């Protein structure tokens, strides 16, 4: 009997030892969670520090590296994402061993906070979950502005390292960007304004005539004109046969040095004609003029080697054109004040009377008209001559609308964009 009890005891002990060993074996299968080794931009800037990283390039990718190989099936925008304003940024997510790359499908916005969000649904190939975590960074530059009448904005060129149309379909071809470089903008951020050399720089925007197939019109832009040149053709669509803006000749200290935006206007007869909206800070008796800001040296003070904003509007319903400099009205005229009868008194909208083929319909930044098939045949209006009035200086934030901004909306836009 004792032998039987001893045998049973030995069996019981052996069973307990086996259960203990099996338990230890099961415990050994428990895997440690994924560990984030590094989080960096594509250029190698760390994003996983204790403080938020700033001045990150807007064309960046984000690379997260872990201590184990990633299960690619779990790497998606639900498990690891770049987030802004609570929404995932459209991006392509790829894995390579222990690394995950988040590549946004478009440039990030300037001056904006982003968060890299990691969820526990991201797993290693051994099934180990990632610890939930968030890391924030801020992109380089100033935050983008949502303008008044944003839905009626035809084009927006921010010059943020490129000349893409960020609001419409008028991005120029690479061949139509000649000798363009980028300089510091009015906020001091390097590379966020177009730099024009005063002899050959030109950017040609396709299908410019489309901007003038409208009753109402607004163009807004920032420029910094170099005083080493006397006169500047800042921009132009077939010159006055479409619309153009220039800083006129004359000494920078002269009272009569002015600016002018000439444009083509549709008439009831089906034809069109041009009219100037000029301002030189001197009281004048121009036809139809309803307001001129008077001040000695005003234009020179506003534009000489410093950033200035110009906004020009035309409302077809009232036949009134208005120009603003740095948010302040400086000039307006009313077509209703022209002599009655056919002609300018019947103006009802914008018009384009320039060449429509061979590239002549391109809006030029940096000159008065396109370089190919130009509408104006005068020698002074030819891009090919570097001694003509090519714009020298910087340009930024060009916006074109199919509505006439109100005075209040002009103030809103200028206030949002000013340094």
VEXDREN-2710 file (C-alpha; in Angstrom, 1 decimal):
% VEXDREN-2710
k/r/px/py/pz
1/UNK/0.0/0.0/0.0
2/UNK/2.8/2.4/0.9
3/UNK/4.4/1.7/-2.5
4/UNK/1.1/2.6/-4.2
5/UNK/0.8/5.8/-2.3
6/UNK/4.4/6.7/-3.1
7/UNK/3.8/6.0/-6.7
8/UNK/0.7/8.2/-6.8
9/UNK/2.6/11.0/-5.0
10/UNK/5.4/10.8/-7.6
11/UNK/2.8/11.0/-10.4
12/UNK/1.1/14.0/-8.8
13/UNK/4.4/15.8/-8.3
14/UNK/5.5/15.0/-11.9
15/UNK/2.1/16.4/-13.1
16/UNK/2.6/19.6/-11.1
17/UNK/6.1/20.0/-12.5
18/UNK/4.8/19.5/-16.0
19/UNK/2.1/22.1/-15.5
20/UNK/4.7/24.5/-14.1
21/UNK/7.0/24.0/-17.1
22/UNK/4.1/24.4/-19.5
23/UNK/3.1/27.6/-17.7
24/UNK/6.7/28.9/-18.0
25/UNK/6.7/27.9/-21.7
26/UNK/3.4/29.9/-22.3
27/UNK/4.8/32.9/-20.5
28/UNK/7.9/32.8/-22.8
29/UNK/5.5/33.3/-25.8
30/UNK/4.4/36.7/-24.4
31/UNK/5.9/39.3/-26.8
32/UNK/7.2/42.7/-25.8
33/UNK/5.4/45.7/-27.4
34/UNK/6.9/47.6/-30.3
35/UNK/9.2/50.3/-29.3
36/UNK/9.7/53.5/-31.4
37/UNK/13.4/54.0/-32.0
38/UNK/13.1/57.3/-33.9
39/UNK/10.7/59.6/-35.7
40/UNK/12.3/61.9/-38.3
41/UNK/11.6/63.9/-41.4
42/UNK/12.9/62.6/-44.7
43/UNK/15.9/64.9/-44.3
44/UNK/16.7/63.5/-40.8
45/UNK/15.2/66.2/-38.5
46/UNK/14.1/64.5/-35.2
47/UNK/10.3/64.8/-34.5
48/UNK/10.2/62.8/-31.3
49/UNK/11.8/65.2/-28.9
50/UNK/10.3/66.5/-25.7
51/UNK/9.4/69.8/-27.4
52/UNK/7.6/70.3/-30.7
53/UNK/9.8/70.7/-33.7
54/UNK/9.3/73.9/-35.8
55/UNK/10.3/75.1/-39.3
56/UNK/9.7/71.7/-40.9
57/UNK/9.7/71.8/-44.7
58/UNK/6.3/71.7/-46.3
59/UNK/7.4/69.0/-48.8
60/UNK/8.6/66.6/-46.0
61/UNK/8.0/62.9/-45.5
62/UNK/7.9/61.4/-42.0
63/UNK/9.9/58.2/-41.2
64/UNK/9.0/56.1/-38.0
65/UNK/11.6/53.4/-37.1
66/UNK/10.7/50.7/-34.6
67/UNK/12.8/48.0/-32.9
68/UNK/11.1/45.2/-34.8
69/UNK/9.9/44.4/-38.3
70/UNK/6.5/45.8/-39.0
71/UNK/3.5/43.8/-40.1
72/UNK/2.7/45.8/-43.3
73/UNK/-0.9/44.7/-43.3
74/UNK/-1.4/46.8/-40.1
75/UNK/0.3/50.0/-41.3
76/UNK/-2.4/52.3/-42.6
77/UNK/-3.9/55.7/-41.8
78/UNK/-5.9/54.2/-38.9
79/UNK/-2.8/53.0/-37.1
80/UNK/-0.2/55.6/-38.0
81/UNK/-1.1/58.9/-39.6
82/UNK/-0.2/62.5/-40.1
83/UNK/-3.1/64.6/-38.7
84/UNK/-4.1/68.2/-39.0
85/UNK/-7.2/69.8/-37.6
86/UNK/-8.5/66.4/-36.5
87/UNK/-8.3/64.8/-40.0
88/UNK/-5.7/62.5/-41.5
89/UNK/-3.6/64.2/-44.2
90/UNK/-3.9/62.2/-47.5
91/UNK/-0.6/60.2/-47.7
92/UNK/1.0/57.1/-49.0
93/UNK/2.2/54.8/-46.2
94/UNK/4.9/52.2/-47.0
95/UNK/6.9/49.8/-44.8
96/UNK/10.5/48.6/-45.2
97/UNK/11.5/46.2/-42.4
98/UNK/11.2/48.1/-39.1
99/UNK/10.6/51.5/-40.8
100/UNK/7.4/53.2/-41.9
101/UNK/7.3/56.2/-44.3
102/UNK/4.4/58.6/-44.4
103/UNK/4.5/60.5/-47.7
104/UNK/1.9/63.2/-48.0
105/UNK/0.3/63.4/-51.5
106/UNK/0.7/67.2/-51.6
107/UNK/2.8/69.8/-49.8
108/UNK/1.8/70.6/-46.3
109/UNK/0.5/74.0/-45.4
110/UNK/2.9/76.7/-44.3
111/UNK/3.1/77.6/-40.6
112/UNK/0.7/74.8/-39.6
113/UNK/0.7/72.4/-36.7
114/UNK/0.7/68.7/-37.5
115/UNK/0.5/65.6/-35.3
116/UNK/2.0/62.1/-36.0
117/UNK/-0.5/59.7/-34.3
118/UNK/0.4/56.1/-33.6
119/UNK/-2.3/53.6/-32.5
120/UNK/-2.0/50.1/-30.9
121/UNK/-3.5/48.6/-34.0
122/UNK/-0.1/49.0/-35.6
123/UNK/1.8/45.7/-35.0
124/UNK/5.1/44.0/-35.5
125/UNK/5.3/40.8/-37.5
126/UNK/5.4/38.9/-34.2
127/UNK/2.0/40.4/-33.3
128/UNK/3.5/43.0/-30.8
129/UNK/1.3/46.1/-30.6
130/UNK/2.7/49.6/-30.8
131/UNK/2.2/51.9/-27.8
132/UNK/-0.3/54.7/-28.6
133/UNK/1.6/58.0/-28.9
134/UNK/1.4/61.4/-30.5
135/UNK/4.2/63.8/-31.7
136/UNK/3.6/67.3/-33.0
137/UNK/5.6/69.6/-35.3
138/UNK/5.0/72.9/-37.1
139/UNK/5.8/73.6/-40.7
140/UNK/8.1/76.3/-42.0
141/UNK/6.7/79.8/-42.8
142/UNK/3.5/81.5/-42.0
143/UNK/0.0/80.0/-41.9
144/UNK/-2.0/80.1/-45.1
145/UNK/-4.8/82.7/-45.3
146/UNK/-8.3/81.9/-46.3
147/UNK/-9.4/85.0/-48.2
148/UNK/-12.8/86.5/-48.3
149/UNK/-14.8/85.2/-51.3
150/UNK/-12.6/82.1/-51.3
151/UNK/-15.1/80.2/-53.5
152/UNK/-14.8/83.0/-56.1
153/UNK/-11.0/82.9/-56.2
154/UNK/-9.9/81.9/-59.7
155/UNK/-6.2/81.5/-58.9
156/UNK/-3.7/81.9/-56.0
157/UNK/0.1/81.9/-56.4
158/UNK/1.8/81.8/-53.0
159/UNK/5.4/81.5/-54.4
160/UNK/6.2/79.1/-51.6
161/UNK/9.2/77.5/-53.4
162/UNK/7.1/77.1/-56.6
163/UNK/4.6/79.0/-58.8
164/UNK/1.8/76.5/-58.6
165/UNK/-1.8/77.7/-58.8
166/UNK/-3.1/76.7/-55.4
167/UNK/-6.7/77.7/-56.1
168/UNK/-7.3/77.0/-59.7
169/UNK/-6.0/75.4/-62.9
170/UNK/-3.5/77.9/-64.1
171/UNK/-0.2/76.3/-63.0
172/UNK/2.5/77.2/-65.5
173/UNK/4.5/74.6/-67.4
174/UNK/8.2/74.3/-66.3
175/UNK/9.3/75.8/-69.6
176/UNK/7.3/78.9/-68.9
177/UNK/9.2/79.7/-65.7
178/UNK/12.4/81.5/-66.8
179/UNK/15.2/82.5/-64.4
180/UNK/12.9/82.4/-61.4
181/UNK/14.5/82.1/-57.9
182/UNK/13.0/82.5/-54.5
183/UNK/13.9/84.9/-51.8
184/UNK/12.7/85.9/-48.3
185/UNK/9.0/87.0/-48.0
186/UNK/7.8/90.0/-46.1
187/UNK/7.7/87.9/-42.9
188/UNK/11.4/87.1/-43.3
189/UNK/10.9/83.4/-44.2
190/UNK/13.5/82.4/-46.8
191/UNK/12.4/81.0/-50.1
192/UNK/8.7/82.0/-49.9
193/UNK/8.6/84.9/-52.4
194/UNK/9.4/85.0/-56.1
195/UNK/12.6/86.9/-56.9
196/UNK/12.8/88.7/-60.3
197/UNK/16.2/89.8/-61.7
198/UNK/15.0/92.8/-63.7
199/UNK/16.2/91.5/-67.1
200/UNK/15.1/88.0/-67.9
201/UNK/12.9/86.6/-65.2
202/UNK/9.3/85.8/-66.3
203/UNK/6.6/83.4/-65.3
204/UNK/3.9/82.8/-67.9
205/UNK/0.5/81.7/-66.6
206/UNK/-1.6/79.7/-69.2
207/UNK/-5.1/80.7/-70.4
208/UNK/-5.0/84.2/-68.9
209/UNK/-7.9/85.4/-71.0
210/UNK/-10.1/83.3/-68.8
211/UNK/-9.6/85.7/-65.9
212/UNK/-11.4/88.4/-68.0
213/UNK/-14.5/86.5/-69.1
214/UNK/-16.3/87.9/-66.1
215/UNK/-18.4/90.9/-65.2
216/UNK/-16.6/91.6/-61.9
217/UNK/-12.8/91.3/-61.2
218/UNK/-10.3/91.6/-58.4
219/UNK/-6.5/91.2/-58.5
220/UNK/-4.4/91.3/-55.3
221/UNK/-0.6/91.0/-55.0
222/UNK/2.4/91.9/-52.9
223/UNK/5.5/93.4/-54.4
224/UNK/8.9/94.8/-53.2
225/UNK/10.3/96.9/-56.1
226/UNK/14.0/97.6/-56.3
227/UNK/14.9/101.3/-56.5
228/UNK/17.9/100.3/-58.7
229/UNK/15.4/100.3/-61.6
230/UNK/13.4/103.4/-62.5
231/UNK/10.3/101.7/-64.0
232/UNK/8.8/98.3/-63.6
233/UNK/6.3/96.2/-65.6
234/UNK/5.2/94.1/-62.7
235/UNK/2.7/91.9/-64.4
236/UNK/0.6/91.9/-67.6
237/UNK/-1.8/90.0/-69.8
238/UNK/-1.3/91.4/-73.3
239/UNK/-0.6/94.7/-71.7
240/UNK/-3.7/97.0/-71.6
241/UNK/-5.4/94.7/-74.1
242/UNK/-6.0/92.5/-71.0
243/UNK/-4.7/94.0/-67.9
244/UNK/-1.3/95.2/-66.7
245/UNK/0.3/96.8/-63.6
246/UNK/3.3/99.0/-63.7
247/UNK/5.4/101.3/-61.5
248/UNK/5.9/104.3/-63.8
249/UNK/9.1/106.0/-64.7
250/UNK/10.6/109.0/-63.0
251/UNK/12.8/109.5/-60.0
252/UNK/11.8/107.6/-56.9
253/UNK/11.7/110.9/-55.0
254/UNK/9.5/112.7/-57.6
255/UNK/6.0/113.7/-56.6
256/UNK/4.7/112.6/-60.0
257/UNK/6.1/109.1/-60.0
258/UNK/3.1/106.8/-60.0
259/UNK/1.5/103.4/-60.4
260/UNK/-1.0/102.3/-63.0
261/UNK/-3.3/99.4/-63.6
262/UNK/-4.7/99.5/-67.1
263/UNK/-7.4/97.1/-68.2
264/UNK/-9.7/96.3/-71.1
265/UNK/-13.5/96.7/-70.5
266/UNK/-16.4/95.3/-72.4
267/UNK/-18.9/97.7/-74.0
268/UNK/-22.5/97.3/-74.9
269/UNK/-21.7/97.4/-78.6
270/UNK/-19.8/94.2/-78.3
271/UNK/-16.4/95.9/-78.6
272/UNK/-14.1/96.9/-75.8
273/UNK/-11.7/99.6/-74.8
274/UNK/-8.9/100.2/-72.3
275/UNK/-8.8/102.6/-69.3
276/UNK/-6.1/103.5/-66.8
277/UNK/-6.4/103.5/-63.1
278/UNK/-3.4/105.6/-62.1
279/UNK/-2.2/107.0/-58.8
280/UNK/0.7/109.3/-58.2
281/UNK/-0.3/111.0/-55.0
282/UNK/-1.2/114.3/-56.8
283/UNK/-4.7/115.6/-57.2
284/UNK/-5.8/115.3/-60.8
285/UNK/-8.8/115.8/-63.1
286/UNK/-8.9/112.4/-64.9
287/UNK/-12.1/111.6/-66.6
288/UNK/-14.5/109.8/-64.3
289/UNK/-12.3/110.2/-61.3
290/UNK/-14.2/110.0/-58.0
291/UNK/-11.3/109.8/-55.5
292/UNK/-7.6/110.3/-55.4
293/UNK/-5.5/110.1/-52.3
294/UNK/-3.2/113.1/-52.2
295/UNK/0.2/113.1/-50.5
296/UNK/3.7/114.2/-51.5
297/UNK/5.9/111.3/-52.5
298/UNK/3.2/108.8/-51.5
299/UNK/3.9/106.3/-54.2
300/UNK/7.6/106.4/-53.8
301/UNK/7.3/106.0/-50.0
302/UNK/4.9/103.0/-50.5
303/UNK/6.9/101.0/-53.0
304/UNK/10.6/101.9/-52.8
305/UNK/12.5/98.9/-51.6
306/UNK/9.7/97.8/-49.3
307/UNK/6.8/95.4/-49.4
308/UNK/3.5/96.9/-50.5
309/UNK/0.1/95.3/-51.3
310/UNK/-2.0/96.3/-54.3
311/UNK/-5.7/95.4/-54.7
312/UNK/-7.7/96.5/-57.7
313/UNK/-11.4/95.8/-58.1
314/UNK/-14.0/96.4/-60.8
315/UNK/-17.7/95.9/-60.3
316/UNK/-19.7/95.7/-63.5
317/UNK/-23.0/96.4/-61.8
318/UNK/-21.9/99.8/-60.6
319/UNK/-19.2/100.4/-63.3
320/UNK/-16.8/101.5/-60.5
321/UNK/-13.1/100.6/-60.4
322/UNK/-11.1/101.0/-57.2
323/UNK/-7.4/100.7/-56.3
324/UNK/-6.1/100.1/-52.8
325/UNK/-2.5/100.3/-51.6
326/UNK/-1.7/98.7/-48.2
327/UNK/-5.4/98.4/-47.5
328/UNK/-6.2/102.1/-48.1
329/UNK/-8.2/103.4/-51.1
330/UNK/-6.0/105.5/-53.3
331/UNK/-8.0/105.9/-56.5
332/UNK/-11.4/105.2/-57.9
333/UNK/-13.3/106.1/-61.1
334/UNK/-16.9/105.6/-62.3
335/UNK/-17.7/104.8/-66.0
336/UNK/-21.1/106.4/-65.4
337/UNK/-19.4/109.7/-65.5
338/UNK/-18.3/109.3/-69.1
339/UNK/-20.3/111.1/-71.8
340/UNK/-23.6/109.3/-72.6
341/UNK/-23.9/107.3/-75.7
342/UNK/-21.9/104.4/-77.1
343/UNK/-18.5/103.8/-75.6
344/UNK/-17.2/103.7/-72.1
345/UNK/-20.5/104.8/-70.5
346/UNK/-21.9/101.4/-71.5
347/UNK/-19.1/99.4/-69.9
348/UNK/-20.5/96.3/-68.1
349/UNK/-17.6/94.0/-67.5
350/UNK/-14.0/93.0/-68.2
351/UNK/-12.8/92.0/-71.7
352/UNK/-9.7/90.5/-73.4
353/UNK/-8.6/91.9/-76.8
354/UNK/-5.2/90.3/-77.0
355/UNK/-3.8/87.4/-79.0
356/UNK/-5.4/84.1/-78.2
357/UNK/-2.9/81.7/-79.9
358/UNK/0.8/80.9/-79.8
359/UNK/1.1/81.7/-76.1
360/UNK/0.1/85.4/-76.4
361/UNK/-2.8/84.8/-74.0
362/UNK/-0.5/84.0/-71.1
363/UNK/-0.4/86.2/-68.0
364/UNK/3.2/87.3/-67.4
365/UNK/4.6/87.8/-64.0
366/UNK/7.6/90.1/-64.3
367/UNK/6.7/91.8/-67.6
368/UNK/3.9/93.5/-69.4
369/UNK/2.9/90.7/-71.7
370/UNK/3.9/87.1/-72.8
371/UNK/7.3/86.4/-74.4
372/UNK/5.8/84.6/-77.4
373/UNK/3.3/86.0/-79.9
374/UNK/3.0/89.2/-78.0
375/UNK/0.0/91.4/-78.6
376/UNK/1.8/94.8/-78.3
377/UNK/4.3/95.1/-81.1
378/UNK/6.1/98.2/-79.7
379/UNK/9.8/97.7/-79.1
380/UNK/9.5/98.8/-75.4
381/UNK/7.0/96.0/-74.8
382/UNK/9.2/93.1/-76.0
383/UNK/10.4/90.6/-73.4
384/UNK/13.4/89.8/-75.6
385/UNK/15.1/93.1/-74.8
386/UNK/16.6/92.9/-71.3
387/UNK/16.9/96.7/-71.2
388/UNK/13.1/97.1/-71.2
389/UNK/11.1/97.6/-67.9
390/UNK/11.4/94.0/-66.6
391/UNK/10.3/93.9/-63.0
392/UNK/13.2/93.8/-60.5
393/UNK/12.3/92.8/-57.0
394/UNK/10.1/90.3/-55.2
395/UNK/6.5/89.2/-55.7
396/UNK/4.2/87.2/-53.4
397/UNK/0.6/86.1/-52.9
398/UNK/-1.0/86.9/-56.2
399/UNK/-4.8/86.3/-56.0
400/UNK/-7.3/86.7/-58.8
401/UNK/-11.1/86.7/-58.2
402/UNK/-14.2/86.7/-60.4
403/UNK/-15.9/89.1/-58.0
404/UNK/-15.2/92.7/-56.9
405/UNK/-14.1/92.6/-53.3
406/UNK/-15.9/95.2/-51.1
407/UNK/-14.0/97.7/-49.1
408/UNK/-14.6/95.7/-46.0
409/UNK/-13.3/92.5/-47.7
410/UNK/-10.2/94.4/-48.9
411/UNK/-9.5/95.4/-45.3
412/UNK/-10.0/91.8/-44.2
413/UNK/-7.6/90.4/-46.8
414/UNK/-5.0/93.0/-46.2
415/UNK/-5.1/92.6/-42.5
416/UNK/-4.8/88.8/-42.7
417/UNK/-1.8/89.0/-45.1
418/UNK/0.2/92.0/-43.8
419/UNK/3.4/91.4/-41.7
END
